[in-house]
């Protein structure tokens, strides 16, 4: 009889532990792991949100930059973390590309993570050094076709969105342009500005000032609509390349084993932070567009992105290992 009563009490404790834990969560600081170095556009957006998120949750959200391996180092850290809500992942577009180009990953982007909500997004824009005799996307394609592998394009590294955006263009237009991978977006942009490379896909917040100063020529925005930052630059679709969309996005993921009530609280406070007037204003000032979509919407978007880049990787033959 004693054992039976003890068993029932233990069972009741287990059944009520998750709801109680969720109600109390968080009781200490939360670690937000970022897959990129400090100082970049995504890092700035993450820190803007983290500041407000800390207020919403009532606990400090500590940003932890763990760059390298196209975001896989950071992803591995979070995938292996306890599913308690205290280690979260401020993921970016690279996690939707990695499964297509890495034969072996220590984590499964779909199975090991649960999507909470997107933070923001901004498009890539195809830009050229002004010395290049190409005034439009059509001019660039014609030049590349007439002289295969005579043009060089810089990227933030193999497997990054700036790399895959150009591979998508090559696949869609049947052109051959030589890839020059750099260790990050900053040196890749410098290479373009100095003429070391001739073309590249650069995120709009970085490209816009150089387009306005005529240090770079904007050819096409890789989005469904034109950017209000550089409205004179046509979309890639308008420029003649159908279906070319390459958007840099970032958002919050957690280990899939995180209890649902904890996920729901993280989501509620995240949306409140991302959609707060001060955060919206600051994110838009960085040239990005705030999101704050639902877990279901973010999950569907992520899976569509993974399928798209898997197709591009297959057609272009892009691989890392």
N, C-alpha and C positions, 0 to 999 in steps of 0.2 A: 504494500500500500504506500509506504514511504517512497519507494523507487518510482512508483507510478506518478505520485504527486510531484516529485522532483523532475521527472521527465516532462510532464505537462508544463511545469514552470519554465524549464529550459527551452521547450518548443515555443512557448509564448514569447520568451525573450528574443529568440531568433526572428520570429515573425514580425515583431514590433521594432526590431533594431533599425531596419532601413528607413521606415517613416520617421522615427525619432531622429536618426542621424541626419536625414534630409532637412528636417525642421530646424535643427541646430546649425547646419552647414551654412557658411564656413565658420570655424572657430579659430582659424589661424590663417596665415598668409598663403596666397596661391601663386604657384610658379607658372608663368606663361613662357613657354619655350618658343623661340623664333628661329627659323631656318636661314637667317641672313644676318650679315654684320650690322653693327650699329651705324647710324648716320644716313642710311638710305631711305627712299620714299616709304617702303613698307614698314621699316623700323619706326619712322615718324608717326605713321598712322597707328601702329600698334601702341605706341606710348601715349598718344592722344586718347585712345580708347581705354587703355589700362588705367589712366588717371581717373577717368569717370567711373569705370567699372569698379575700382577700389571703393569709391564712395557708395555705389549702389549695393555692393556686397557687404560693406562694413568691415572689410579686411584688405590689407595691402595686396595688390597684384604686382608681383615682382617680375620684370622682364628679364629673360635669360637668353642672350644671343648665342646660338650654337650653329654657326654657318659651316658649310662644306658638303661635298658629295651631292650637289643639287637638292639639298634639303633633307637628304636621307639620314644624316647624323641626328638631326633634331627629331625627325619622325621616329627613329629607332628608340630614342630616349623616352618619348611619350608613350609609344606602344608598349614598352616594357615597364612603365610606371604603374603603381597601384591604381586601381580604378576607384579612387575615392574623391575625385574632383579637385584635388590639390595640385595636380600637374596637368596643365592643359596645353594645347598646341595651336599657336597662331600660324596656321599653315598658309602656304601660297600655291600658286599654280603648278609648281614643280611636282607636287605629290600626285597630280593627275597624269603626269608625263612619265615618271619613273618606272611604273610597271611595264611600259612599252619598250623601254630602252635598256633596262637592267635585267639580265637573265636571272640573277639571284638577288633577292631583297630579304632583309632580316625581319620584315614586317609585311603585312597585307593591307594596303591602303583602304580596302573596302571592309574586310572582316575585323581588322584591329582597331578601327576608329568609328566613333559615332559623330555625325555632323550636328553641330549646335546651331550656328548661324553664320552667314557671310558677313564680313566687315565692310569691305569696299572693293571697288574695281576701277580700273582705268585701262584704256586701250593702248596698244602699240601703234606706232606710226612708222611707215616706211620712209626713211630719209636718206638723202644722198649728199655727198660732198659737192659744193657748188661748181667745182672744176669738172665734174662728170657731165658729159654732153647728153643728159637725159632730163627733160623737163616734166615728164609724166611717167606713170607706171608703164604705159604702152611703149614709150621710148626706151625705158630700161629693159623691158622684155625683149624688144627688137635688138638692142645692143648686145644683150647676153646671148641671144640666139645666134647672132652673126659672129660672135667671138667667144665660143665656149671656154669657160674657166679663165677668162682674161680679167674678170672682175673679182674682187675680194669683198666679203662681208664679215663684219666683226660681230661677236655675240658675247654675252656674259658667261659663256661656257657651254660645253656640250650637254645637251639635255635641258637647258634652260628654255624659257618661253621665247626669248629673243632668237635663239637658235631654231627652235621648232617652227616659229612663225615664218622664217625664211625658207625652211624646208617645205612648208606647206605651199609657199609661193612657187618654189621650184617644181614641185609635183604638179601643181595646177597649170603651170605654163610650159613645162618641159624644158626648163633652162638649166644650165650648169654654171654655178657661181661658187667660188672657192671659199670655204669656211675658215675663219681665223678666230678660234676660241680664246677668250681672255678670262682672267680670274675676277670676274665681277662686271657689273654694268658700267661702273665709272671708267675703268681702263678701256673698255670696249667703245665707249662714247668718245673718249680722248683720241683713240686710234682713228675714228671717223673724222673728228674735227681737224686732225693734223694731216689727213690724207693717206694715212697708213692703210686704211680700208676705204672703199668707195661708197658702200651702202650698208644699211643696217636697219633692224627694227628696234626702235627705242621707245620707252614708255613716254606717253604724251607730256607728263609733268616735267620730264627732263628735256625732251625735244623742243617743246614750245618756245622757250626763250631763244634757243639757237635758230629756230625758224624765223622768229620775229626779227632777229638781228642779221638774218641772211647768211649766217655761218653754216647753216644746213638748209637743204631744200626739201620741203615736205611733199611727198608724192601720193601717199594714200594712208588713210586711217583704217586700221584693222578692226572695225566695229560695224554694227548695223546702222549706226547713225553718225553724222559728223560730230566732231568735238566742238563744244562752245569755246574752248580755249584757242583753237585754230580753225574756225569755221570755213576758211577758204580752202582747206585741204579736203579733197573728196574722199569718200570711203573707198575701200579696195573694190567693192562691188561696183560703185559708180565709175571707178577707173578701169573696169573691164575684167576683174578677177572675181568670178562668182563664188560666194560662200566662204570668202577668206575673212575669218574672224579670229583674232588672237587677243584675248583680254587678260591682263594681269589681275588676278583676284587674290584675296586673302580672307581667311575666316577662321572660326573657332572649331576645333575638333577636340575630342576627349577619348581616352581609351574606351573601347566598346563595352568593357565590363563595368563601367561606371553605372551605379544604380539610376534607374529612370527618374526618381524624384529629384536626385541631385542634378541630372541633366536638365530637367525642367526648370529648376531654379537658376542654373547657369544661363539658360536661354532667356528667361524672363528679364533678368538683370542686364544681360548683354544687350538685348533689344532696347531696353530703357536707356542704356548708355550710348549706343550707336545712334539712336534717333533723337537724342537730346539736342536742343538747338545749338549749344556751344560746340558739341562734337561735330555735328553736321557742317557748321560753318568752318571749323578748322580743317576738316577732311577735304572739303571742297576747295579750300585755299591751297591745298597741296595738289590740286588738279585731279583728285579722285572723286568717285561718287559713292556715298555711303549706302549700305544695303540694310542689313537687319532682317533678312528673310527667315522663313520658318525652317525647322530641321528637315521637313519633308521636301521643301523646295531646294534647300541646299544639297540634300542627298541626290535628288534627281539631276541637278545641275552638275554636280561632281561626276556622276556616272556618265553623263553625256560628254563631258570634257574628256574623261578617260578613254571613252570609245573613239572620240574624234582624233586624239593624239596617237592612239594605238594604230589607227588607219594611216596617219601621216608617217609614222615611224616605219611601218611595214612597206609602204610605197617608196619611201625615200631610202630605205635600208639603214636607217639610223640606229646605232647600237653603241653601248658603252663598254660592255664586257662580253 
